[in-house]
Amino acid sequence: MSGQKIKLKWDFRGPEANQTAKHFLTHLIEFLQKENLPHYNKKSCQGLEQTSTYLCSVFLIIELKELTFFKEHLKPHRAFYEKS
């Protein structure tokens, strides 16, 4: 991957936040495989971030040029510019 990167995030809240986020990450990986996007299927490009007992997020780092595709298909909750 090269160029400007964007970090997409999906937030999960509540006592089952971690389990729900893990389940979502499984489906995210399946989506990347189905859409033939193996360059995003690396540990450095996707994963979990647990903020607290009741907040867990899934992230995916993408290239800016593919932002529209991911927004339309996966509807992330938040997005940030990722530092290189």
Secondary structure, 3 states (H helix, E strand, C coil): CCCCEEEEEEEEECCCHHHHHHHHHHHHHHHHHHCCCHHHCCCCCEEEEEEECCEEEEEEEEEHHHHHHHHHHHCCCEEEEECC
